[in-house]
């Protein structure tokens, strides 16, 4: 935590943290006045909220469907297929994306050409507007099954006598999911949503950096990649520390805000 002070100092490696002169909010002012500030903030928020909207509810739906499945062999098969991508490294995932969506030799390009739906090359990887979709849905595919485990664990604690009573009363499977299963895991959903909101600004650096190119940089440049470029490549340590501190501050405010909203709505909260 002591190293955070370099955000308020003109840090020089040969002087160290203690002897570097204090400059107050100089680097925060510089960051806020940069032309790139609005770009990287907008890109970070778009990717974060897109990932939250697409990636948060789908594991819940998968867990509810798996829990209500009567065919145990099919259930285990689906679990195996959806869990497997979690164990694939980010580098391999990006390699797969490049193989599938390569402009000239990609699998998707060849398929679309054979169906007559596309003439020429596929420009997905060099299309700035397509970057958020590639980033988010490849992430959803990778984390869908793994993220559903905690919901399946919560569903296993549901009292089966409630289902038996509902069946006697004539409730359908969908009604039992809606009236018994979903309310039973609602506290878990709320807690995880609060925790997710605390990392709303932390768009994965590795994946964005590996997917980034000169064509999509207008939509792929986020706070984490920008900090890397100015902090590591250019050696502007104080500026990168100030940006990182701003990022952490927004995350802290978000987790407080969502926690307070949850508490006021009468739901679970962290404190």
N, C-alpha and C positions, 0 to 999 in steps of 0.2 A: 504493500500500500504506500510505502514511503516514496517509491519511484513515481507515483502519480504526481508528485510535486513538480516534476519537470514540465508539466503542462502550464505551470505558472512561472517558469524560469526560462532564460535563454540558455538552454543546456549545451555545454561544450564537453565532449568526452574527456579532454585533457584536464579540465577543471573538476569534473565529477559533479555529483548532484548537490553537495553541500556548498561548494564554492561558486557554482554557476549563479549569475545575478538574477534577482527577481524582476519580472516584467509584468506581473499582474495578469490581466485578461487580454494581453496583446495578441496571443495566438488564437484565442477564441474569436476576437474581433476580426482577425485575418481570415479565419475559416468562414465566418458568417458573411463576409464581404466578397468571398471568392465567387467567380462566375459558375464554378462547378458545384457550389453548395446546393443550389436548388435541384440540379440534375441528379446528384448522387443521393440526396435525401428522397427525392421522388421515386427513383429507381428502387431504393431500399424498401420504402413503404409499399410500393406496388408488389414487389416480389414477396414481402413478408405477409401482407394481407391476402394476397392470392394464394400463397401456400397454406395459410391458416384456413381460409374458406374452403379450399379443395381438399387439403390433407387432414383436417381435424374431424369432420363428420364421417368420412368414408370408413375409417377403422371401426367406428361405433356401429355403422350399418353392417359391416362384415361380421363383427362379433355377434350381433343380434341374429343374423341369418345362420351363422354356424351353430349358435346355441340352440336354435329351434330346428336344426336339421335332424331328420330321423334316420337318414342313411349314414351310419358311422364311417363306412369306408370312403364315401364321397367327402365327408367332413374332413377326414384325415388327409385325403388327397389335396383338397383345397388349401388346408392349412400348410401342407408341405410346399405347395407351389407358391403361396403368397409369402411364406416366411423366408424362402431361399434368397430372394434378391437382397435382403438385409445384410447378408454375409459377403456380398460382392463389393469390392472396394470402389471408391469414387472414380479412380483412374480407369478401371475396367468399365464402369457405367458410362463414362464419357466416351470411351473407345467404342462401346456398343452404339451409342447415339450417333457417332460419326459414321460407323459402318451402315447403319440403317438409313441415315439421312444425307449421305454423301451426295454432292450435286451431280456427279457424273456416273458413279458406279454404285450408288446406294441401293439397298434392297427395296426401299419404299419407292424410289425413283423408277427402278426397273418394273416394279409391279404396276405402278400408275401408267407407265408407258405401254405395257402389254395390254392394259384394259382400255387404252385410248383416252384416258382422262388427263394425260399430261404430254406435252410435246417439248422436247429439249431437256434441259437440266432442271433439277429440283433446287430451289434457292432457299430452303428453310434455314440452313446453317449460317447463311450470310444475310438473312432477313432480320433486321433489328426488332421488328414487331413480333416475330415468332419466338424470340429468345425467352420471354417470360413463360410461354406455354411449354417449351422444351424443358426449361429448368424445373418448373413446378410439377408437371405430370411425370417426368422421370423420377422425381423425388417421391411423388405419391406412390408410384409403382414399387419403388425400392422399400418404402417404409410402411406400406399398407398392412401387411400381415403382422409384422413385428409390433406395430402400435396397437393392434387389436388384442394382444395377449392380456394386457391389464384389464380390459373390459370383459374378456372371457373369464378371467379370474374373479372379477366382481360378480358376474352372472352365476358363477358356480355356487355362490353363497346365498342365492335366492331360495327362499323356502318353497320346496316343491309342493307342499300342501296347498299353497295358494293356486298353483296351476291346476291341481286336481279338483279343487272347489270350482274354479272357473270352467273347467271342462264339463263338470256336472251341471253347471248353470247354462251350458250351451255356448260358451264363448269360443270364437274361432281362434286359430293360431295367431292371426294378425292382431286380434283384440287382446290376446294374452301378452303379446310382445309390447303392445302399446300401453296397456294398463298395469302390467306387472313388471316385466323385464326392464323397460325404459325408466320408470320411476325408481326402480331399485338401484340402478347404476348412475342416476342423476348426480348424487354427491361426488362420485368419482369423476364424472364428466366436468363438473364445475371446478374441482380442484385442479385438474389437468389443464383446463382452459385458462385458469389464473396463472399457472406456471408457464404456459405457452406465451401468454401476453407479456411475461417478464423477459422474453427473448425475442420480442417482435422486431428489434432492429438488428439482430444477429443473423443476417443472411450468410449462409455457409460460404466462407472464403474460397476453400479449395475447389468446390464445384463451379462457382462463378468464374474463378480465375482460369480454370481449365477449359471452360466453354467460351470464354471471351476471345474475340478477334477484332480486327480493325473495322469490320463491317457492322458488328452489333454493339460496339462499345457505348453507343448513345443510350442503350437500354440496359446494358450489363454492368456498367460502372457503378458500384455500390460503395458504401462507406468503408467496408473492410478491405476491398481491393484498392481503394484510393489511399487508405492509411498505409498499406503495404508499399505502394509505389513511392509515396513521398517520404515515408519513414525509413524503409530499408534501402530503396534504390537511390534516393536523393539525400538521405541523411538528415532530414528535418525532424529530429526526434521530438522536440517540444511541440511542434504543430501536430504531429501524429498522435502524441499523448493527449493533446487538447481535444482532438476529434474523437479519440477513443473514450475520453471521459464524458464528452457530450453524449455519445452513443449509450454509455452505461447509465447516464442520468435519465435519458428518455425511457430506457427499459425499466428503471426503478419507479419512475412516475407511472408508467403503464400498469405495472403489477399492483401498485397502491390503488390506482383508479379502478381497475377491474375487480380487485378484492373488495373495495368499498361498495361498488355497484352490486356485487353478489350478496354482500351482507345486507344491504338495504332491501333487496328483493326477497330476503328470507331464505337464501340458499346457503350452502357451505362457504366457508372462508378460511384463509390461512391463519388469521388471527382475529 
